[in-house]
Amino acid sequence: MKAKVLINGEESIQLAVDASVQISSRAGFSSLDTTLIASSVSESCSNVVKYADRGEILISYNEIYEILEVTCTDEGPGIANIDEYKRDGKTTSNSSLGIGLGAIQRAMNSLVIESNIGLGTRVEMSKWKPFIHDFCEYGISQKSPNFKYFKQLIFELSPKQMIFGSLSCPELGLLSTVTEKIKDKIQSSKDKTPRSLNSLCLEEIQSYEGESPVDFGLVIIENKNLEFLAKKDFKLSVLHKKNESYVPFRELKNGEGLNFSEIESPVFIIHNSFHVLDFEISDFENYHPQIVVEVINDKLTSQDSNDVSSFLIKPKRR
């Protein structure tokens, strides 16, 4: 879902706001988040009209990562002191909802402003649908230096059971076919035990062995018990927080698992890279899980020539 609006007056501002409401509502954002997104869009567009006369806004929703992204650009005079306008109550426009850039920072999960005097301003902001389930929040990322294609599998089978994982293949068409069939099998299966779901995936994948290799890995969580299943004898590294840094906790082989209660860390990280994270991540639990996992995976991919999948899980403590 996406919409592009040319901003050149009050009417176009309303068109952009309406588009943001339509997209965020269809994407399943809450009424509060939809309002916050609309207010942020209104502020950005009003700044364009007031200071640059015209510009453009692009609103899109990424269904894979469940992220709504907004990019607003103009070729106006630019903002001389961005930090000043990020203070609470300070708005750059009289015609918008007047929330100011400081409030946009809190309303959205990310806000990046690039402005050059005499050349214009570019505002990029994003809002994630909270990946919040009965027992955890999470982020997931896959990257491939080997030009493989990834498809994510994310299911909430019940408030107590969820599956997330990935399939990879060098051929996008085949990967899409296999992914859809596996999704249908998982959703229609009466037996949702990890072993049964693993067998379903293997059965489907093996039927395509003559065409192109398809790899898969599943992390199945049920009642705070995590189990790792994969096509091959893959290994996953589990990191937890210790002394303000994240260090190896355990290595999971195919068929092995753990319970959330074993890990007292506010966040734990799972990845399949052979490399150890060598940068400070002590405060990652303060950020949205998807932001963190993208940073982690970028770092791991830069060190590894293999395909890298990373998961970040933030258990809900009660």
C-alpha positions in Angstrom: 0.0 0.0 0.0 1.3 3.4 -0.9 0.3 6.9 -1.9 2.2 9.9 -3.3 0.7 13.4 -3.0 2.0 16.6 -4.5 1.9 19.2 -1.7 1.0 22.7 -2.9 -1.7 24.0 -0.6 -4.2 23.3 2.1 -6.3 21.0 0.0 -3.2 18.8 -0.8 -2.4 18.7 3.0 -5.8 17.2 3.7 -5.3 14.7 0.8 -2.1 13.6 2.4 -3.6 13.3 5.8 -6.6 11.3 4.4 -4.1 9.0 2.6 -2.2 8.4 5.8 -5.4 7.6 7.7 -6.5 5.2 5.0 -3.2 3.3 4.7 -2.6 3.1 8.5 -6.2 1.9 9.1 -6.0 -0.7 6.4 -2.6 -1.8 7.8 -4.2 -2.5 11.2 -2.7 0.4 13.3 -4.7 1.4 16.4 -6.8 4.5 16.3 -4.3 6.2 18.5 -1.4 5.4 16.2 -3.4 6.4 13.2 -4.0 9.8 14.7 -0.3 10.2 15.6 0.7 9.3 12.1 -1.9 11.7 10.6 -0.7 14.6 12.9 2.9 13.9 11.9 2.0 14.0 8.2 0.0 17.2 8.6 2.9 18.9 10.4 5.4 17.9 7.7 3.2 18.9 4.8 2.3 22.2 6.4 5.9 23.0 6.7 6.3 22.4 3.0 3.5 24.8 2.1 4.6 27.5 4.4 8.3 27.5 3.7 8.7 25.9 0.2 5.4 26.5 -1.5 5.4 23.0 -2.9 6.9 19.5 -2.4 6.0 15.9 -2.3 5.1 13.3 0.3 5.2 9.5 -0.1 3.4 7.3 2.3 3.9 3.5 2.1 3.4 0.4 4.2 5.8 -2.5 4.2 3.7 -5.6 4.8 6.8 -7.8 5.5 8.2 -5.7 8.3 4.8 -4.1 9.3 6.3 -0.6 8.9 4.6 2.6 7.7 7.2 4.9 6.1 6.7 8.6 5.2 9.1 10.6 3.2 8.4 14.4 2.7 10.7 16.4 0.4 10.8 20.0 -0.8 13.3 22.4 -2.5 12.7 25.3 -0.2 15.1 27.5 1.9 15.9 24.7 4.4 15.8 24.7 8.2 18.7 26.6 9.7 18.4 25.2 13.2 16.7 21.8 13.3 17.4 21.2 17.0 15.5 24.4 17.9 12.3 23.1 16.2 12.6 19.7 17.9 11.8 21.3 21.3 8.4 20.6 22.7 5.7 23.1 21.7 7.8 24.6 18.9 6.1 24.2 15.5 7.4 25.4 12.2 3.9 26.0 10.9 0.7 27.9 11.9 -1.6 26.0 9.6 -0.9 22.4 10.8 -2.1 20.6 13.8 0.8 22.3 15.5 2.5 19.4 17.2 6.0 20.4 16.3 9.0 18.2 15.4 9.7 17.3 19.0 6.3 15.7 19.3 6.8 13.9 15.9 9.9 12.3 17.4 7.8 10.8 20.1 4.8 10.0 17.9 6.9 8.1 15.3 9.4 5.3 15.9 12.1 7.1 13.8 12.6 10.6 12.5 15.4 11.7 10.3 15.7 15.3 8.9 18.2 16.4 6.3 18.2 20.1 5.4 20.5 22.3 3.4 20.1 26.0 3.3 19.0 27.1 -0.1 18.5 23.5 -1.3 15.6 22.1 0.6 14.6 19.6 3.3 13.9 15.9 3.4 12.0 14.4 6.3 11.9 10.6 6.7 9.8 9.0 9.5 8.5 5.6 10.3 6.0 3.9 12.5 6.0 0.2 13.3 3.0 -1.8 14.3 4.0 -3.1 17.7 5.3 -6.7 17.4 3.7 -7.4 20.8 2.3 -10.8 21.6 1.2 -12.4 24.8 4.7 -13.2 25.9 7.2 -11.1 23.9 8.0 -8.3 21.4 10.4 -9.2 18.6 12.3 -8.1 15.5 13.5 -10.2 12.6 15.9 -9.6 9.8 17.5 -11.6 7.0 20.3 -10.5 4.6 22.1 -12.5 1.9 25.5 -11.6 0.5 25.0 -14.6 -1.8 22.1 -13.0 -3.6 19.5 -15.4 -2.2 15.9 -14.3 -1.8 14.3 -14.5 1.7 10.7 -14.9 2.6 9.6 -14.4 6.2 7.3 -16.7 8.1 5.5 -15.1 11.0 2.4 -16.7 12.5 0.6 -16.1 15.7 -1.3 -19.4 16.0 -2.7 -18.5 19.3 -2.0 -16.0 22.1 0.4 -18.6 23.5 2.0 -19.9 20.3 3.9 -18.2 17.5 6.3 -19.2 14.7 8.8 -17.0 13.0 11.5 -18.0 10.7 12.7 -17.7 7.1 13.0 -19.6 3.8 15.7 -18.8 1.3 16.3 -19.7 -2.3 18.2 -18.3 -5.3 15.0 -18.2 -7.4 12.3 -15.8 -6.3 9.5 -17.4 -8.2 10.1 -20.8 -6.7 10.6 -19.3 -3.2 7.2 -17.5 -3.4 5.5 -20.8 -4.4 7.0 -22.8 -1.7 6.4 -20.1 0.9 2.7 -19.8 0.1 2.2 -23.6 0.2 4.0 -23.9 3.5 1.9 -21.1 5.0 -1.3 -22.9 3.9 -0.1 -26.2 5.4 0.9 -24.6 8.7 -2.4 -22.7 9.0 -4.6 -25.7 8.0 -2.7 -28.3 10.1 -4.6 -29.7 13.1 -1.4 -30.7 14.7 0.6 -27.6 15.7 3.3 -29.3 17.6 6.8 -28.3 16.6 7.7 -31.8 15.2 4.6 -31.9 13.1 5.2 -28.4 11.6 8.8 -29.3 10.9 7.7 -32.4 9.0 5.2 -30.4 7.0 7.9 -27.9 5.9 10.4 -30.7 5.1 7.8 -32.6 3.0 7.0 -29.5 1.0 10.6 -28.4 0.4 11.8 -31.9 -0.6 9.3 -32.0 -3.4 11.2 -29.2 -5.1 14.7 -30.6 -4.5 15.3 -31.2 -8.2 14.6 -27.6 -9.1 16.6 -25.4 -6.7 17.8 -25.6 -3.1 15.5 -24.1 -0.6 16.7 -23.7 3.0 14.5 -23.0 6.0 14.7 -22.4 9.7 11.8 -22.1 12.2 11.8 -20.7 15.7 8.7 -22.0 17.4 7.7 -20.4 20.7 5.0 -21.8 22.9 4.3 -20.8 26.5 7.7 -19.2 26.7 9.4 -22.3 25.5 11.5 -21.8 22.3 12.5 -24.6 19.9 14.7 -24.3 16.8 14.0 -26.5 13.8 15.8 -26.4 10.4 16.3 -28.2 7.2 19.9 -28.9 7.8 22.1 -29.2 10.9 22.2 -25.4 11.3 23.2 -23.8 14.6 22.0 -20.6 16.2 23.9 -18.5 18.7 21.9 -17.0 21.6 23.2 -13.8 23.2 22.1 -12.4 26.6 23.0 -9.3 28.6 25.9 -9.6 31.1 27.8 -6.7 32.6 26.3 -4.1 30.3 27.2 -6.1 27.2 25.7 -8.9 25.2 27.7 -12.1 25.3 27.1 -15.7 24.1 24.6 -17.6 26.3 24.1 -20.9 24.5 24.3 -22.5 21.1 21.2 -24.1 19.7 21.4 -27.0 17.3 18.5 -28.3 15.2 15.8 -29.7 17.5 17.1 -27.9 20.6 15.4 -25.2 22.7 15.3 -23.1 25.8 12.8 -21.5 28.2 12.5 -17.8 28.6 12.9 -18.2 32.4 16.5 -19.3 31.8 17.4 -15.9 30.5 17.2 -13.0 32.9 18.3 -10.5 30.2 15.7 -7.9 29.2 16.5 -8.8 25.6 18.1 -11.8 24.0 19.4 -12.1 20.5 19.5 -15.1 18.2 21.5 -15.3 15.0 23.1 -17.9 12.7 26.4 -16.1 12.0 29.7 -17.6 13.0 30.9 -14.1 14.1 30.6 -12.5 17.5 29.1 -9.0 17.8 32.0 -6.7 18.5 30.2 -3.4 19.2 28.4 -1.9 22.2 24.8 -2.9 22.4 24.2 -2.5 26.2 21.2 -0.2 25.7 19.4 -2.0 22.9 16.5 -2.9 25.0 15.5 0.8 25.0 14.8 0.8 21.3 12.2 -0.8 19.0 13.2 -4.4 18.4 13.0 -4.1 14.6 15.5 -1.1 14.6 17.9 -3.1 16.8 17.8 -6.3 14.7 18.5 -4.4 11.5 21.6 -2.8 13.1 22.7 -6.2 14.3 22.2 -7.9 11.0 24.0 -5.2 9.0 27.0 -5.6 11.3 27.0 -9.4 11.0 26.5 -9.4 7.2 29.5 -7.1 6.9 31.6 -9.8 8.6 30.1 -12.9 7.1 30.0 -14.1 3.5 27.0 -16.4 4.3 23.3 -15.7 4.6 22.5 -14.2 8.0 19.2 -14.4 9.9 18.8 -12.5 13.2 16.0 -12.5 15.7 15.6 -10.2 18.7 13.2 -11.3 21.4 12.1 -9.1 24.3 10.2 -11.2 26.8 7.3 -9.6 28.7 8.1 -9.8 32.4 5.2 -10.1 34.8 
